[in-house]
Amino acid sequence: MTAKKTAAKAQDDKTVPATLKDAAAAGAVRLFRQRKNGTLRSMPYLAPGSDTRKEAEAVAKRRETGETVGTIAEDLNLSVATVRRMITNLLLAKQIEDGFYADKYTPGELKVVVSVVGQDGGSA
C-alpha cells in the first residue's frame, strides 16, 4: 500500500464528529464570527465542565444578579472587555449545545462561521 493510500485509509478510520456540538467539544472545528469589515474573529467553545466554562458561568450568574460588568471586572482583576467576552463565549456555547448553529456544520468541516455581525445582532 502506498503512503498516499495509507494516509487516506487513516483519515477514513478516524471518527468524524456528526454534529457541531460534538466537533466543537472534540476541538475538531474552529468557530468564527465575521466582523462588518469581513475579517474573522475566532471564538472559543467553552466545553461543559471545563475551567473556562465554570468561570464564565460564575461571571454570568453575577451579571444576572445585577452586578455591572465594571464591578465584576474590577473584583476579578480583569478588563471589562474580558468579562464581556466571557459572557459572549458562554452564550455561544449554549447556543451550539441547543443546536442553534447546527445547519452551518457539515461533518469533516474544520472552520465554521457561526454568525455575521450586523446580520444577527451578534457582537465581535
C-alpha positions as CSV (number, residue, x, y, z in Angstrom):
1,M,0.0,0.0,0.0
2,T,1.4,3.4,-0.9
3,A,1.9,6.2,1.6
4,K,-0.9,8.1,0.0
5,K,-3.4,5.3,0.3
6,T,-2.3,4.6,3.9
7,A,-2.9,8.3,4.8
8,A,-6.4,8.2,3.1
9,K,-7.2,5.0,5.0
10,A,-6.1,6.5,8.3
11,Q,-8.3,9.5,7.6
12,D,-11.3,7.2,6.9
13,D,-10.7,5.3,10.2
14,K,-11.0,8.4,12.3
15,T,-14.4,9.1,13.6
16,V,-15.6,12.4,12.3
17,P,-18.0,14.2,14.7
18,A,-21.5,14.3,13.2
19,T,-22.7,17.4,15.0
20,L,-21.3,20.9,15.6
21,K,-21.6,20.3,19.3
22,D,-19.5,17.1,19.1
23,A,-17.0,18.7,16.8
24,A,-16.6,21.8,19.0
25,A,-16.2,19.6,22.1
26,A,-13.6,17.5,20.4
27,G,-11.7,20.5,19.2
28,A,-12.2,19.3,15.6
29,V,-13.7,22.6,14.4
30,R,-12.8,26.3,14.8
31,L,-15.6,28.8,15.4
32,F,-15.6,32.3,13.9
33,R,-17.7,35.4,13.9
34,Q,-17.4,37.6,10.8
35,R,-17.0,41.3,11.5
36,K,-18.7,44.0,9.5
37,N,-15.4,44.7,7.7
38,G,-15.2,41.0,6.6
39,T,-12.4,39.8,8.9
40,L,-13.0,36.8,11.1
41,R,-12.8,36.7,14.9
42,S,-12.0,33.3,16.4
43,M,-14.5,32.3,19.1
44,P,-13.6,29.6,21.7
45,Y,-16.1,26.8,22.6
46,L,-16.4,26.6,26.4
47,A,-17.0,22.9,26.9
48,P,-19.3,21.8,29.8
49,G,-17.3,21.2,32.9
50,S,-14.1,23.0,31.7
51,D,-12.5,25.5,34.0
52,T,-13.2,28.3,31.5
53,R,-16.8,27.3,31.3
54,K,-17.1,27.3,35.1
55,E,-15.5,30.8,35.3
56,A,-17.8,32.2,32.6
57,E,-20.9,30.7,34.3
58,A,-19.8,32.3,37.6
59,V,-19.5,35.7,35.8
60,A,-22.8,35.3,34.1
61,K,-24.5,34.4,37.4
62,R,-23.1,37.6,39.0
63,R,-24.3,39.6,36.0
64,E,-27.8,38.1,36.3
65,T,-27.9,39.2,39.9
66,G,-27.5,42.8,38.8
67,E,-23.8,43.4,39.2
68,T,-22.3,45.6,36.5
69,V,-19.6,44.4,34.1
70,G,-17.3,47.0,35.5
71,T,-17.7,45.8,39.1
72,I,-17.2,42.2,38.2
73,A,-14.1,43.1,36.2
74,E,-12.6,45.1,39.0
75,D,-13.3,42.4,41.6
76,L,-11.7,39.7,39.4
77,N,-8.9,41.9,38.3
78,L,-9.9,41.5,34.6
79,S,-10.6,44.0,31.9
80,V,-14.2,44.9,31.1
81,A,-13.7,43.5,27.6
82,T,-12.6,40.2,29.0
83,V,-15.7,39.9,31.2
84,R,-17.9,40.7,28.2
85,R,-16.1,38.1,26.1
86,M,-16.6,35.5,28.8
87,I,-20.3,36.1,28.7
88,T,-20.4,36.2,24.9
89,N,-18.5,32.9,24.7
90,L,-20.8,31.3,27.2
91,L,-23.8,32.4,25.2
92,L,-22.2,30.9,22.1
93,A,-21.5,27.6,23.8
94,K,-25.1,27.4,25.0
95,Q,-26.4,28.2,21.5
96,I,-24.3,25.5,20.0
97,E,-25.5,23.0,22.6
98,D,-29.1,23.9,21.8
99,G,-28.5,23.3,18.1
100,F,-28.8,26.9,17.1
101,Y,-26.0,26.7,14.5
102,A,-26.4,23.0,13.6
103,D,-27.2,23.9,9.9
104,K,-23.8,25.6,9.5
105,Y,-21.8,22.5,10.1
106,T,-21.2,19.5,7.8
107,P,-19.2,16.6,9.2
108,G,-15.5,17.0,8.5
109,E,-15.7,20.8,8.3
110,L,-12.7,22.5,10.0
111,K,-14.0,26.0,10.2
112,V,-17.5,27.3,10.8
113,V,-18.6,31.0,10.7
114,V,-21.4,30.9,13.3
115,S,-22.6,34.5,12.7
116,V,-22.0,37.7,10.8
117,V,-22.0,40.9,12.9
118,G,-24.9,43.1,11.7
119,Q,-27.0,40.2,10.3
120,D,-27.9,38.5,13.6
121,G,-27.2,41.2,16.1
122,G,-24.1,39.4,17.3
123,S,-21.1,41.2,18.5
124,A,-17.4,40.5,17.9
